[in-house]
Amino acid sequence: MRLIFTLFIATLITSCSLINQKALSLQVGMGKTEVSEIMGTPERRSFNGTTEAWQYADFISKDQCSYITAWFKGESLAALTSREETRMRDCSKGILDIDWTQIPMGVN
């Protein structure tokens, strides 16, 4: 689990979006309230049993968006995943449906 977080943090350091900066404060085991206080309201929430995914989107530069998914197991943050994509206008339009077959190890 720490390896996933370490790789995620390294990816974030190379980007400069607001959500990436906020995500640097997150730690595995934080509760949903703590994550919400740091990251704000997610663009989209998805559920699968006791697993929940919160999705966030923000511009990195004029036409690059950063997407972060906070994965919860029960009430605790279990993992983060991220991706970047070129979008010309609205980053929220690039939020994809959660593919529950691609859930990070240790979350399900």
Residue pairs with C-beta under 8 A, 6 or more apart in sequence:
1 28
1 78
1 79
1 105
1 106
2 28
4 79
4 80
4 104
4 105
4 106
5 27
5 28
5 79
5 80
8 23
8 80
8 81
8 82
9 24
11 82
12 20
12 21
12 23
12 24
12 82
13 24
15 60
15 66
15 84
16 60
17 58
17 59
17 60
17 66
18 58
19 39
19 56
19 57
19 58
19 66
19 68
20 58
20 60
20 66
20 68
20 82
22 38
22 39
22 40
23 38
23 39
23 68
23 80
23 82
25 38
26 35
26 38
26 39
26 70
26 77
26 80
27 77
28 76
28 77
28 78
28 79
29 76
29 77
30 76
30 77
31 75
31 76
31 77
32 52
32 72
32 75
32 77
34 77
35 54
35 70
35 72
35 77
39 54
39 56
39 68
39 70
40 56
42 54
42 55
42 56
42 70
43 55
43 56
43 57
43 92
43 95
44 54
44 55
44 95
45 52
45 53
45 54
45 55
46 52
46 53
46 55
46 97
46 98
47 53
48 98
48 100
48 103
50 73
50 74
51 71
51 72
51 73
51 100
51 103
51 107
51 108
52 71
52 72
53 69
53 70
53 71
53 72
53 98
54 69
54 70
54 72
55 67
55 68
55 69
55 70
55 95
55 98
56 67
56 68
56 69
56 70
57 65
57 66
57 67
57 68
57 91
57 92
57 94
57 95
58 65
58 66
58 91
59 65
59 66
59 91
60 66
60 84
63 86
63 87
63 88
64 84
64 85
64 86
64 87
65 84
65 85
65 86
65 87
65 91
65 94
66 82
66 83
66 84
66 91
67 82
67 83
67 84
67 85
67 91
67 94
67 95
67 96
68 80
68 81
68 82
69 80
69 81
69 82
69 98
70 77
70 80
71 77
71 78
71 79
71 80
71 81
71 103
71 104
71 107
72 78
72 107
73 106
73 107
73 108
78 104
78 106
78 107
79 104
79 105
79 106
79 107
81 104
85 94
87 93
87 94
